Amino acid sequence: MAPQTIEDLPTPALILDRAVLCRNLRRMSDRMRQAGVALRPHLKTAKSVAIGRMAVEGHDGRITVSTLAEARYFAQGGFTDILYGIGIVPAKLAAVTELRRQGIELRVVTDNLPVARAIADAAREGDTFSVFIEIDSGGGRAGLPWPGLPGLLDIARVLHDAPNVELAGVMTHAGHSYHESTPEGIAAVAEQERQAIVGAAEKLRASGIPCPIVSGGSTPTAVHSRDFSGITEMRPGVYVFNDLDQEFIGSCGSADLALSVLASVIGHYPHRNQLLIDAGALALSKDVSAQEFQPKVGFGTIADAPAKDMAVVACSQEHGFVGADDPIPFGNLPIGSRVRVWPNHACITAAAYDRYYVVDSELDGGKSVVDTYDRVNGW
């Protein structure tokens, strides 16, 4: 039987270029190894055991997830050191315990004194926990604000003094690195990230509280940091695929985009210089890239486009409206023809799908489907 090609696939479909994926994984792996920093990839982007195994190759296998469904899925796939990187609530401690009783080192995160007390209370009943304290290094999402770090020692003492609880360390996500557009700007955020978590660790240690793990996270800071002193691990995630947002802020190049959405042309509208594709908001997401850096990308750009700045300029649920600066050569894209869309935010785009159709641009230009990888969704 002839191999399946992307022309045989139903659309919309999620396409992953294995050659680019492997280059991205190798680049980050080498960078972390050379920096002397452990790699704990955030697999909320890939949500795939196959990709996760590739990402930790040559490292000790630690990973990060963002849902308990991911934690269960990766535990079933053989991963045993898993950081659940979303602030834990007491109602979820039983689910954490269930996995820990199976031999999974599932670690949790908090920045909250009542939650720390709830963890300590559960541990007194015989359960065990490994806990990170989250630090806000400037992103303004979650964590104790640096440099003040209010409540750090109170939370740490509750956890450290509780039986069966390991205070694993401190962690942060430098999400504000996504608002920079130069290596220098991202490097400055990376240094802020480093100072925040290293400072928190030093404050704990000065009070006699161990802090073995100092964990930073974000693809841009992992790529552009100039000093990892004091950091023990990094948790980049989107680097496995990259996307337009990463390209436009300078974390990768255009040749480093591994993920695309395959769509079919379903309509021609020359009077408004647009065509329609069958990939809309549910297939692409409604995340837009950093418009101040690249104003004409809309909801994704068209790969190998026959017209300048050809992009999905608007979305309804199942329709993508494709426009361009120049007149679109509709004859080059007849009804039923296929286009590939580079997404703005790979994590959100991929969340719409249950599998990756894997191609390899180094084999036949990426025309044949060489594998499929499953992925987990939900919570």
C-alpha positions as CSV (number, residue, x, y, z in Angstrom):
1,M,0.0,0.0,0.0
2,A,1.3,3.4,-0.9
3,P,2.4,5.6,2.0
4,Q,-0.2,8.2,3.2
5,T,0.6,11.7,2.2
6,I,-0.7,15.0,3.6
7,E,-3.0,15.2,0.6
8,D,-4.9,12.2,2.0
9,L,-5.6,13.7,5.4
10,P,-8.9,15.1,6.5
11,T,-8.8,18.8,7.2
12,P,-8.1,20.6,9.4
13,A,-5.2,18.4,10.6
14,L,-2.2,19.1,12.9
15,I,1.1,18.5,11.1
16,L,4.4,18.1,12.9
17,D,7.7,18.1,11.1
18,R,9.9,15.6,12.8
19,A,13.1,16.9,11.4
20,V,12.5,20.4,12.8
21,L,11.2,19.0,16.1
22,C,14.4,17.0,16.5
23,R,16.6,20.0,15.8
24,N,14.7,22.1,18.3
25,L,15.0,19.4,21.0
26,R,18.7,18.9,20.4
27,R,19.4,22.7,20.5
28,M,17.7,23.2,23.9
29,S,19.2,19.9,25.3
30,D,22.7,21.0,24.3
31,R,22.2,24.5,25.7
32,M,21.0,23.3,29.1
33,R,23.7,20.7,29.3
34,Q,26.4,23.2,28.5
35,A,25.0,25.6,31.1
36,G,25.1,22.9,33.8
37,V,21.3,23.2,34.3
38,A,18.9,20.3,34.5
39,L,16.2,20.3,31.8
40,R,12.6,19.8,33.0
41,P,10.6,20.4,29.8
42,H,7.1,21.8,30.2
43,L,5.1,19.2,28.2
44,K,1.8,21.3,28.3
45,T,2.8,22.3,24.8
46,A,3.4,18.8,23.3
47,K,1.1,16.8,25.6
48,S,2.6,13.7,24.0
49,V,4.5,10.8,25.5
50,A,6.3,10.2,22.2
51,I,7.6,13.8,22.1
52,G,8.2,13.8,25.9
53,R,10.5,10.9,25.6
54,M,12.4,12.6,22.9
55,A,12.6,15.8,24.9
56,V,14.3,14.2,27.9
57,E,16.7,12.0,26.0
58,G,20.1,12.4,27.6
59,H,18.7,14.0,30.7
60,D,17.2,12.5,33.9
61,G,13.6,12.4,32.8
62,R,12.1,15.1,34.9
63,I,9.1,17.0,33.3
64,T,6.5,19.6,34.0
65,V,2.8,19.4,33.3
66,S,-0.1,21.8,33.6
67,T,-3.1,19.4,34.3
68,L,-3.7,16.3,36.4
69,A,-4.9,14.6,33.2
70,E,-1.4,15.2,31.8
71,A,0.2,14.0,35.0
72,R,-1.7,10.7,34.8
73,Y,-1.0,10.3,31.1
74,F,2.7,10.9,31.4
75,A,2.9,8.7,34.5
76,Q,1.3,5.9,32.5
77,G,4.0,6.6,29.9
78,G,6.8,5.9,32.3
79,F,7.6,9.4,33.6
80,T,8.2,9.4,37.4
81,D,9.4,12.9,38.3
82,I,6.6,15.3,37.4
83,L,6.0,18.9,38.5
84,Y,2.3,19.9,38.3
85,G,3.0,23.5,37.7
86,I,-0.3,25.1,38.5
87,G,-1.1,26.3,42.0
88,I,-2.6,23.3,43.9
89,V,-5.9,23.5,45.8
90,P,-6.8,21.3,48.8
91,A,-9.5,19.5,46.8
92,K,-6.9,18.1,44.4
93,L,-4.5,16.7,47.0
94,A,-6.3,13.3,47.0
95,A,-5.6,13.0,43.2
96,V,-2.0,13.9,43.8
97,T,-1.7,11.3,46.6
98,E,-3.2,8.7,44.3
99,L,-0.3,9.1,41.8
100,R,2.3,9.4,44.5
101,R,1.2,6.1,46.0
102,Q,1.9,4.5,42.6
103,G,5.6,5.6,43.0
104,I,5.3,8.8,41.0
105,E,7.2,11.8,42.4
106,L,4.4,14.2,41.6
107,R,5.4,17.6,42.9
108,V,3.0,20.5,43.5
109,V,3.2,24.3,43.7
110,T,1.7,26.9,46.0
111,D,2.2,30.5,47.0
112,N,-0.5,30.4,49.7
113,L,-0.2,29.9,53.4
114,P,-3.7,28.3,53.9
115,V,-2.8,25.8,51.2
116,A,0.5,25.1,52.8
117,R,-1.3,24.3,56.0
118,A,-3.8,22.0,54.1
119,I,-0.8,20.1,52.7
120,A,0.7,19.8,56.1
121,D,-2.6,18.6,57.6
122,A,-2.9,15.9,54.8
123,A,0.6,14.8,55.4
124,R,-0.1,14.3,59.1
125,E,-2.6,11.7,58.0
126,G,0.2,9.8,56.3
127,D,0.3,11.2,52.8
128,T,3.5,12.5,51.4
129,F,4.1,15.6,49.3
130,S,6.8,17.5,47.5
131,V,6.1,21.2,47.2
132,F,7.6,24.2,45.3
133,I,6.9,27.7,46.4
134,E,6.1,29.9,43.4
135,I,7.8,33.3,43.0
136,D,6.5,36.1,40.8
137,S,9.6,37.3,39.0
138,G,7.8,40.1,37.2
139,G,5.2,38.3,35.0
140,G,2.3,39.3,37.3
141,R,0.5,36.0,37.1
142,A,1.1,33.9,40.2
143,G,3.6,33.7,43.0
144,L,5.0,35.7,45.8
145,P,6.1,39.1,44.5
146,W,9.8,39.7,44.3
147,P,11.8,41.4,45.8
148,G,9.7,41.7,48.9
149,L,8.6,38.0,48.9
150,P,5.9,38.5,51.6
151,G,5.0,35.4,53.4
152,L,7.9,33.3,52.0
153,L,9.3,32.2,55.3
154,D,5.9,31.6,56.8
155,I,4.9,29.2,54.0
156,A,8.3,27.6,54.0
157,R,8.3,26.9,57.7
158,V,4.8,25.3,57.6
159,L,6.0,23.0,54.8
160,H,9.5,22.3,56.2
161,D,8.2,21.5,59.7
162,A,5.4,19.2,58.5
163,P,6.0,15.4,58.6
164,N,6.1,13.7,55.2
165,V,6.5,17.0,53.3
166,E,9.5,17.9,51.2
167,L,10.0,21.6,50.5
168,A,11.5,20.9,47.0
169,G,12.4,24.5,46.3
170,V,11.2,27.6,44.5
171,M,10.0,28.1,41.0
172,T,8.9,30.9,38.7
173,H,7.6,31.5,35.2
174,A,9.1,34.6,33.4
175,G,6.0,35.1,31.2
176,H,6.9,38.8,30.7
177,S,9.7,37.7,28.5
178,Y,7.1,37.3,25.8
179,H,6.7,41.1,25.8
180,E,10.3,41.7,24.7
181,S,11.5,41.7,21.1
182,T,15.3,41.7,21.3
183,P,17.8,39.3,22.8
184,E,18.9,42.1,25.1
185,G,15.4,42.7,26.4
186,I,14.8,39.0,26.9
187,A,18.3,38.6,28.6
188,A,17.3,41.4,31.0
189,V,14.1,39.5,31.9
190,A,16.1,36.4,32.3
191,E,18.4,38.1,34.8
192,Q,15.4,39.4,36.7
193,E,14.0,35.8,36.7
194,R,17.3,34.5,38.0
195,Q,17.7,37.1,40.8
196,A,14.1,36.5,42.0
197,I,14.4,32.7,42.4
198,V,18.0,32.7,43.6
199,G,17.2,35.5,46.0
200,A,14.2,33.5,47.3
201,A,16.4,30.4,47.7
202,E,19.1,32.4,49.6
203,K,16.5,33.8,51.9
204,L,15.3,30.3,52.8
205,R,18.7,29.0,53.3
206,A,19.7,31.9,55.5
207,S,16.8,30.9,57.7
208,G,18.0,27.4,58.0
209,I,15.4,26.0,55.5
210,P,16.8,23.8,52.6
211,C,16.0,24.8,49.1
212,P,17.5,22.1,46.8
213,I,15.8,23.1,43.5
214,V,15.8,26.5,42.0
215,S,13.6,26.4,38.9
216,G,13.2,28.9,36.1
217,G,10.9,28.7,33.2
218,S,10.1,30.1,29.7
219,T,11.5,29.4,26.3
220,P,12.7,32.9,25.7
221,T,14.8,33.1,28.9
222,A,16.1,29.6,28.4
223,V,17.3,30.7,25.0
224,H,18.7,34.2,25.8
225,S,19.8,34.0,29.4
226,R,23.5,35.0,29.9
227,D,23.9,33.8,33.4
228,F,22.3,30.7,35.0
229,S,24.3,31.0,38.3
230,G,22.2,29.6,41.2
231,I,19.5,28.1,38.9
232,T,19.3,24.3,39.1
233,E,16.7,23.6,36.4
234,M,14.8,25.3,33.6
235,R,11.3,24.5,32.3
236,P,11.0,25.7,28.7
237,G,8.0,24.3,26.8
238,V,7.1,25.8,23.4
239,Y,10.6,25.4,22.1
240,V,9.7,21.9,21.0
241,F,7.6,23.3,18.2
242,N,8.1,27.1,18.3
243,D,5.5,29.3,16.7
244,L,5.1,32.8,15.1
245,D,5.2,34.4,18.5
246,Q,8.6,32.9,19.3
247,E,9.9,33.8,15.9
248,F,8.8,37.4,16.2
249,I,10.4,37.9,19.7
250,G,13.6,36.3,18.5
251,S,13.5,33.0,20.3
252,C,13.8,31.1,17.1
253,G,14.0,31.5,13.3
254,S,11.5,30.8,10.6
255,A,13.2,27.5,9.9
256,D,12.5,26.4,13.5
257,L,8.7,26.2,13.2
258,A,7.8,22.5,13.5
259,L,4.0,22.7,13.8
260,S,1.4,23.7,11.2
261,V,-2.3,23.3,10.6
262,L,-3.3,21.7,7.3
263,A,-6.5,23.3,5.9
264,S,-8.5,23.1,2.7
265,V,-9.5,26.1,0.5
266,I,-13.3,26.2,0.6
267,G,-14.2,29.5,-1.0
268,H,-12.9,32.3,-3.3
269,Y,-14.0,36.0,-2.9
270,P,-12.0,38.1,-5.3
271,H,-14.2,41.2,-4.7
272,R,-12.6,41.4,-1.2
273,N,-9.3,39.7,-2.1
274,Q,-10.0,36.9,0.3
275,L,-10.3,33.1,0.3
276,L,-11.8,30.9,3.0
277,I,-10.3,27.8,4.5
278,D,-11.9,25.2,6.8
279,A,-9.7,26.1,9.8
280,G,-11.3,28.7,12.0
281,A,-11.1,29.6,15.6
282,L,-11.4,26.1,16.9
283,A,-8.6,24.8,14.7
284,L,-6.2,27.7,15.0
285,S,-7.3,29.4,18.3
286,K,-7.9,33.2,18.5
287,D,-4.6,33.9,20.0
288,V,-2.8,36.7,18.0
289,S,0.9,37.2,18.0
290,A,2.6,40.3,19.4
291,Q,1.2,42.8,17.0
292,E,3.7,45.5,17.9
293,F,6.4,43.3,16.4
294,Q,4.6,41.9,13.4
295,P,1.3,43.6,12.6
296,K,0.2,41.5,9.6
297,V,0.0,37.9,10.9
298,G,-3.6,37.8,12.1
299,F,-4.4,34.4,13.4
300,G,-1.6,32.6,11.5
301,T,0.3,33.0,8.3
302,I,0.2,30.8,5.1
303,A,3.2,28.7,4.4
304,D,4.8,29.1,1.0
305,A,2.2,31.7,0.2
306,P,1.8,32.9,-3.4
307,A,1.1,36.4,-2.3
308,K,2.8,38.8,0.1
309,D,1.8,38.8,3.7
310,M,-0.9,36.1,3.2
311,A,-2.5,35.4,6.6
312,V,-5.7,34.4,8.3
313,V,-7.0,37.8,9.0
314,A,-10.2,36.8,10.7
315,C,-11.8,33.7,12.2
316,S,-15.3,32.4,12.9
317,Q,-15.8,29.0,14.5
318,E,-15.0,26.8,11.5
319,H,-14.0,29.4,8.9
320,G,-10.6,31.1,8.4
321,F,-10.6,34.3,6.3
322,V,-7.4,34.5,4.4
323,G,-6.2,37.9,3.0
324,A,-3.0,39.4,1.6
325,D,-1.4,42.7,0.8
326,D,-1.1,41.8,-2.9
327,P,-3.9,40.4,-5.1
328,I,-4.3,36.7,-4.3
329,P,-3.7,34.5,-7.4
330,F,-6.8,32.4,-6.9
331,G,-5.8,30.1,-9.8
332,N,-2.9,28.9,-7.7
333,L,-5.2,27.9,-4.9
334,P,-8.3,26.2,-6.4
335,I,-11.2,25.1,-4.3
336,G,-10.1,21.9,-2.5
337,S,-6.4,22.7,-2.6
338,R,-4.4,22.5,0.7
339,V,-2.6,25.2,2.6
340,R,-0.6,25.0,5.8
341,V,-1.0,27.7,8.5
342,W,1.8,28.6,10.9
343,P,0.1,29.2,14.2
344,N,0.7,32.1,16.5
345,H,0.6,30.1,19.7
346,A,1.5,26.4,19.2
347,C,0.3,25.4,22.7
348,I,-3.3,26.6,22.2
349,T,-3.5,25.6,18.6
350,A,-2.5,22.0,19.3
351,A,-5.0,21.7,22.1
352,A,-7.8,21.3,19.5
353,Y,-6.4,18.0,18.2
354,D,-6.1,14.4,19.5
355,R,-3.0,13.5,17.4
356,Y,-0.1,14.8,15.3
357,Y,0.4,13.7,11.8
358,V,4.1,13.5,11.6
359,V,6.0,14.4,8.4
360,D,9.8,14.8,7.8
361,S,11.0,17.6,5.7
362,E,14.4,15.9,5.4
363,L,13.0,12.8,3.8
364,D,10.7,14.0,1.0
365,G,10.0,17.7,1.8
366,G,7.4,16.7,4.3
367,K,4.9,15.3,1.9
368,S,4.5,11.8,3.4
369,V,3.0,10.9,6.8
370,V,5.7,8.9,8.5
371,D,4.1,8.5,11.9
372,T,1.3,9.7,14.2
373,Y,1.8,10.7,17.8
374,D,-1.1,10.8,20.3
375,R,-1.7,13.5,22.8
376,V,-3.8,14.1,25.9
377,N,-6.3,16.9,26.4
378,G,-8.6,17.9,29.2
379,W,-8.0,18.3,32.9
